[in-house]
Amino acid sequence: MRGFRLTAPQRDALRQLAKASPDTREARRALALLDLARGESVTDIADRYGVSRETVYQWAARLGADPRRYGYRHPAWTMPLLQHHLRRQGIAASGTTIRRALRRLGYRWKRPRFVLSRRDAHWRQAKGGSGAG
């Protein structure tokens, strides 16, 4: 995939994920993206990590699609945020036009699902409390 580049902070974050992530799938994605940034072919990376070429392309697209990368505070694109960003680039488009263009490009539009974090089963012990009562 020509033209795939990482910024220095992205490269550092991916290296850290690859070394320290307890999730092996996350570590594998980080290593694959680092390989892609070094110029390796998508086919070789897909074969190495046992995934499809499409998966490698999706990982690369997901890395570059974070609004925080463009200075926004929100972690996911919303239609008003996307319209605002496009207006800053000199492009005025309605929500319908943007949705239609995204659909044509193969993107799926859905709302992010926020999930509350769960407590560790042994959280009382970690806090010095007892498991009783």
C-alpha positions, 0 to 999 in steps of 0.5 A: 500500500503505497503512501501509508505513513505514520507520524512519529507519535503514531509509530511510538504508540504502535511500538508500545502496543506491540510490546506491552498490549495484553491483547494479542490481536491488538499487538498483531495489528500494531506489528502489521501497521508498522510493517506496512509503514516500512513498505512491505506489501499488503499480501506479505503482511496478510500472509504473515499474520493470517488475515485477509488483505482486506483486513490489512486495508481496514486496519490502515484506514482505521488508523487514519480515521480518528478525528483527534488526529485532526485536532478535534476532541471527539474520538469518532466522526459524527455527521456535524463534525464531518461537515465542519471538517469538510467546510474547513477544507473548503467543501460544503456538503449536506449530510445526505451527500456525505452519506451517499459518498461514504456508501459509494466508497464502501464505508458503513455509517453507524453510531458508536456504542459506548460500553461501561467498563467492568470491575475486575473480579478481585477489585475489593482485594486490590483496594484492601477490602474484604470479599465479604458483605 
